[in-house]
Amino acid sequence: MLNDADLSDEMKAKIMEKMSGKSQYEELLDELSDNERRLAKRNDHFYKIKFKNIGGLVMPLIIEMTFEDGSTDVVRIPVEIWRFNRPEVSKVFKTEKKVVSFTLDPFRETADTYRDNNHWPPKNEPTLFDIYKYDSSSWYGGSNPMQRAKQSDSK
């Protein structure tokens, strides 16, 4: 069996904390006012996202948030966010639901040529070149409309 002399002051403090039943979080809540306690118990989610202007061309930011329940919300931030010619900006989003994915420019409205960095969590998206290359019905992988018309006329 251990004696009090065998325990360090730090260990004694941890044991006393566990025996008291209050965690540091609960102690912090006790120090808050009623309004602050009510705000702390809200179920809001905060997300801070950094955007980098890699190509130098300023464009508005169009962000689609997908929530746990499958619903989506699109937020449009005007081009003025890039004022003062900053290479990087941050934006904080507050939602009542938990976000499972973010997509930048989901409707392909901006002049973004490299779309692999437009998703969180990251996912690879085929380029239009890859789609045409492997699509047998496209002009690249098969016959073009003029060749198909000529084949149908000869039959």
N, C-alpha and C positions, 0 to 999 in steps of 0.2 A: 504494500500500500504506500502511496505517496504522502509525504508530509508537506506542509505549507512552505517549508524551507526549500524543497526540491523544485518548486514552481517559480518561474520568472514572473515579474510584475505584469508583463504582457499576457502571459497565459492566464493569470488570475483574472485580468480584465475581460478576456474572451469568455472564460467560464462564467463570470458574473453576468455578462451580457446575455449569454445563452440561458442562464437560470432566471433572469429577469423577464424573459419572454419578449422583449422589445428589440426590434432590429433598428439599424440606423435610419432606415426609411420611415419607420413608425415614429421614431424620435423627431425626425425632420417634420413629419406631418403635424406633430403636436405643437411645433413652433410656429406654424402657419396661421394666418388669420382665417376667418370663415370663408371669405371670398377667395383667397388663395387656395384653400383646401378644396373648394368646389371646382375651381379651375383644374387643379391637379387630378381630380377624379374623373374629369371628362375623358371621353374615349377618342380624342383627336389624334391624328397621325401627321407628322411633319416630315417633309422630304426636302433636302437641299440638293439641287442639281447644278453642276457646273457645265457651261457651254463654252466651247472653244471655236473661234472663227478661223478655221484652218486655211481656207482658200483666199480669205481677204475680202470676198464679196459679201456685203451686209444684206441679210435677208430676215424677214420676220421668223419667229419661232412658233411652230405649230406642234403642240405636244398632246398626244393621246394617252390618257391614263386608263388602264384596265384594272378593275377592282376584283376582289375575291369572289363576289357574287356574279361576275360575268358582265356587269354593266361597264360602260365606258364614259369618259368625259374628255372633251377636247378643249384645250386652253390655247388661245391665240395671243401671243405677245408681239406687239408692234416692233418694227425695225428700230425704233428709237432706243431700244435696249443696248444697241451697239454704239451709242453716242460717245464721244470723246475717244473714238478709235481704239477701244480696248480689245485686246486679243482674247480675253476670257471674261465671262460674266457668270454670276450665280443667281439663282432664283429659288425662293422657298415656297413650297406648296403645302397648304393645310387641308387635309381631307378628313371626313368623318369615317370613311371606310378605308380598309387596308388595301394599298396598291400592290398588285402582283407584277405589273409590267408597265414600262414607259416606252412610247414610240415617238420619235421625232419625225415630223413631216409624214404622217401616215397616208396622206392622199397624194403625195408626190407633187406638191404645188410649188416647191422652191427649186432652185438650180443646184441641187445636191447631186454630185456625181459619184461619191463614195458613200454608199448607204449601209455598209457593214457596221458603222459605229452609231447607228440611229436607234438602237434597241437596248433596253435593259429589262431583264437579263439578256446578255448578248446572244444574237442568233445570226447565222449567215443567211443572206438573201441572195438568190441568183441575180446576176446582172441581166439586162435585156439582151446583151450579146450571147450569154449562156442560154437564155431561153430560146432565141432564134436558132442558135447552133444545134441544139438537141431536139428541136421541134420538127418532126418530119413533115408537117403540113406547111411549114413556112417556106419562103423562097430559098433560104439557105440550105435547108435539109432535103428539099424535094424540088418539085417543079414550080415555076412561077406562074402567075395567072395567064400570061400570054401563052406559055407552053401548054397549060391545061386547056385553053380555048382551042388551040391548034389540034390537040389530041381529040377533043370532042367533035370537031368539024370533020376529021378524017374517019371517024367511025360511022 
